[in-house]
Amino acid sequence: MADPRPLFDLTGRVACVTGASSGLGRRAAIALAGAGARVVGVARRSEALRDLQDEVGASCDYVTADVADRDAVLRIVEAISAPFGAPDIIVHAAGINTRQAADDVTPEGWDQTVALNISAPFFLSQALVPAMKAKGWGRIVNFASLQTTRAFPGGIAYGTTKAGIAQLTRAMAEAWSADGITANAIGPGFFPTELTKAVFSDRDRAKRNAAQTCITRNGLLEDIDGPMLFLCSDASGYVTGQTLMVDGGFTAK
C-alpha cells in the first residue's frame, strides 16, 4: 500500500510567510516548520518575530519589513533569500482591516488596505517567481476571507481586496502554473487573531458567528494546519487557482 505521508513532507523546502508575527501567519510558519520546511517570517514587529524564532528553533529566521512598501520589494526578497536560499513557498498572511464604514472610508485607509492586502501579494510573488521557475516547483498561498464572497458592515475596503484575492489567485495560476508553480488561497472563517479582536471580545457576537457555521464553532488556530500543509506540499500538485474556505461551513449555509 502506498504511504501518502511523504506527499506532505516539506523537508528541503524553504517557505516564506508574511504576517508571521501573529495569528494565522504565525501558525502557518509553525506548521510549515513542523513539516520540515525552513521558514522565514516577515512582519514589521521584530520582537514578535524573535519570539517565533525562539519557539521554532534553528529552522526559522525572520526579516523585519513592511511588505506593502513597493519600493522595498527587491530588498525584501534579498533579505528573505539570505538565510536558506530562495523560497519555494510563499504564504501571504499579512493583512489589514480598517473597519471603516462606506461613508467614512478615507483615501489613506483605502490605499493602505489595497497596498497590503492585494498589491503586496502580487509584487512579492512576482519577484519570487523567477527562482521558483528555475526549480520547476513553487507554491503560492494567498489569504482570502469570508468577505471574498460576503459583504460585512464596515468591510467595504477589506472585502473589495479579498474579493480581488480570489481573482488574483486564478490569474497567478493561469500565468505561472505551467512552470510548476501552483497558486491557491485559503479563506478563513472566524479565528481568534488580532484582526478579529472586535469579534471575539463580544461574546454574543462570537456565539452568533459560531452558530452560523455547519460545525457550530469558531475556528481554532490549529484548524489551519492541514489545509496549509496541503496547499504548500506535493499533495496539492494538481490543484491550482482555487480558494479553499476553511470556515466550518459558514459559507455553505
C-alpha positions in Angstrom: 0.0 0.0 0.0 1.3 3.4 -0.9 2.2 5.7 2.0 0.6 9.2 1.5 2.6 10.9 4.2 5.6 11.8 2.0 3.2 14.0 0.0 3.0 16.4 2.9 6.7 16.3 3.8 8.4 19.7 3.3 11.9 18.6 4.1 14.3 20.6 1.9 11.8 23.3 1.1 12.1 26.9 2.0 9.0 28.8 2.9 8.4 32.5 3.5 5.4 33.6 5.5 4.3 37.3 5.6 2.4 38.5 8.6 4.2 35.8 10.7 4.3 37.9 13.9 0.8 36.8 15.0 -2.4 35.0 14.3 -2.8 32.7 11.3 0.5 33.8 9.7 2.4 32.8 12.9 0.5 29.5 13.0 1.3 28.8 9.3 5.0 29.4 9.9 4.9 26.9 12.8 3.0 24.3 10.8 5.4 24.5 7.8 8.4 24.2 10.0 6.8 21.2 11.7 6.5 19.6 8.3 10.3 20.0 7.7 10.5 23.4 5.9 13.0 26.1 6.7 10.9 29.1 7.3 11.5 32.9 7.0 8.9 35.0 8.8 8.3 38.6 7.6 6.5 41.3 9.6 7.0 44.7 11.0 7.4 43.7 14.6 10.8 42.3 15.3 10.2 41.3 18.9 7.2 39.1 17.9 9.3 37.6 15.1 12.1 36.8 17.6 9.5 35.0 19.8 8.5 33.0 16.7 12.2 32.1 16.0 12.7 31.1 19.7 9.7 28.8 19.5 10.6 27.1 16.2 14.3 27.0 16.5 17.2 26.9 14.0 14.9 26.1 11.0 13.3 29.6 11.4 14.7 33.0 10.6 13.0 36.4 10.1 13.0 39.6 8.2 11.6 42.8 9.7 10.0 44.7 6.9 6.8 46.3 5.6 5.7 44.2 2.6 3.4 47.0 1.5 6.4 49.2 0.7 6.5 48.8 -3.1 10.0 50.4 -3.4 11.5 47.9 -0.9 10.3 44.6 -2.6 13.6 43.7 -4.2 15.5 44.4 -0.9 12.9 42.3 1.0 13.3 39.4 -1.4 17.1 39.6 -1.0 16.7 39.5 2.8 14.2 36.6 2.6 16.6 34.6 0.5 19.7 35.2 2.6 19.2 32.6 5.4 18.2 29.5 3.5 18.1 30.4 -0.2 15.3 31.5 -2.4 11.8 30.4 -1.2 10.0 27.5 -2.8 6.8 28.6 -0.9 5.3 32.0 -0.2 2.4 32.4 2.1 0.8 35.8 2.1 -0.8 36.1 5.5 -0.2 39.9 6.1 -3.3 41.9 6.0 -5.3 44.8 7.4 -8.9 45.6 8.0 -9.6 49.3 8.8 -13.3 48.5 9.5 -14.3 51.9 8.1 -18.0 52.2 7.1 -18.6 53.0 3.5 -19.5 56.6 4.3 -16.3 57.0 6.4 -13.7 55.4 4.2 -10.7 57.7 3.8 -8.3 57.7 0.8 -5.5 56.8 3.2 -7.4 53.9 4.7 -8.4 52.6 1.3 -4.9 52.9 -0.2 -3.3 51.2 2.9 -5.7 48.3 2.6 -5.1 47.8 -1.1 -1.4 48.1 -0.7 -1.1 45.4 2.0 -3.9 43.1 1.1 -3.6 42.8 -2.7 -0.7 44.7 -4.1 1.9 43.2 -1.8 1.0 39.5 -2.5 1.3 40.2 -6.2 4.5 42.1 -6.4 6.3 40.0 -3.8 5.2 36.8 -5.7 6.3 38.4 -9.0 9.7 38.9 -7.5 10.0 35.4 -6.1 8.6 33.5 -9.2 11.8 33.5 -11.3 13.6 31.4 -8.7 10.6 29.0 -8.5 10.6 28.8 -12.3 14.2 27.8 -12.3 13.5 24.9 -9.9 10.3 24.0 -11.7 8.4 23.9 -8.4 6.7 26.5 -6.3 3.7 27.2 -4.1 1.9 30.5 -3.6 -0.8 30.6 -0.9 -2.9 33.8 -0.6 -5.3 34.6 2.1 -8.9 35.2 1.1 -11.8 35.7 3.6 -15.4 35.2 4.3 -15.6 38.7 2.7 -14.3 37.3 -0.6 -18.0 36.4 -1.3 -19.9 38.1 1.5 -20.5 41.8 2.4 -20.0 42.7 6.1 -20.6 46.0 7.8 -17.6 48.2 7.9 -15.8 46.0 5.4 -16.0 47.7 2.0 -12.3 48.3 1.6 -11.2 45.0 3.1 -13.9 43.0 1.3 -13.0 44.5 -2.0 -9.4 43.4 -1.6 -10.4 39.9 -0.5 -12.7 39.5 -3.5 -9.7 40.6 -5.6 -7.6 37.9 -4.0 -9.8 35.2 -5.5 -9.2 36.6 -9.0 -5.6 37.3 -8.3 -5.2 33.7 -7.3 -6.8 32.5 -10.5 -4.7 34.9 -12.6 -1.5 33.7 -10.9 -2.4 30.1 -11.6 -3.0 31.0 -15.3 0.3 32.8 -15.5 2.6 30.5 -13.6 1.3 27.0 -13.1 2.7 25.7 -16.4 6.1 26.4 -14.8 5.3 24.1 -11.9 4.1 26.9 -9.6 0.6 26.4 -8.1 -1.4 29.4 -6.7 -4.2 28.9 -4.3 -5.9 30.8 -1.5 -7.2 29.9 1.9 -10.4 31.6 3.1 -10.5 31.5 6.9 -13.8 31.9 8.8 -13.7 33.4 12.3 -10.4 32.6 14.0 -9.1 34.3 17.2 -6.5 36.7 15.7 -5.6 40.4 16.1 -7.8 41.2 13.1 -10.8 39.7 14.8 -10.4 41.0 18.4 -13.5 43.1 18.0 -15.5 40.0 17.1 -14.2 37.7 19.8 -14.3 40.4 22.5 -18.1 40.4 22.0 -19.2 37.0 23.4 -22.7 37.2 22.0 -21.4 38.1 18.5 -18.8 35.3 18.6 -21.6 32.9 19.6 -23.8 34.0 16.8 -20.9 33.6 14.3 -20.3 30.0 15.6 -24.0 29.2 15.2 -23.8 30.2 11.6 -21.3 27.5 10.8 -22.2 23.9 10.0 -19.8 22.7 12.7 -21.3 25.1 15.2 -18.0 26.6 16.5 -15.5 29.2 15.5 -12.0 28.3 14.3 -9.0 27.3 16.3 -5.6 28.2 15.1 -4.6 24.6 14.6 -7.5 24.2 12.2 -5.4 25.9 9.6 -2.5 23.4 9.7 -3.9 20.7 7.5 -5.2 23.0 4.7 -1.9 24.9 4.8 0.2 21.8 4.5 -1.9 20.5 1.7 -1.6 23.6 -0.4 2.1 24.0 0.3 3.2 20.5 -0.5 3.2 17.9 -3.3 -0.2 16.7 -2.0 -1.8 19.6 -4.0 0.3 19.2 -7.1 -2.8 19.1 -9.4 -4.7 21.9 -7.5 -4.3 25.5 -8.7 -6.3 28.7 -9.0 -8.6 27.6 -6.1 -9.9 29.2 -3.0 -10.4 26.7 -0.1 -12.7 28.0 2.5 -11.6 27.0 6.0 -14.7 28.3 7.7 -16.5 25.4 9.4 -19.1 25.6 6.7 -20.0 29.3 7.3 -20.3 30.0 3.6 -22.1 26.7 3.0 -25.2 27.9 4.8 
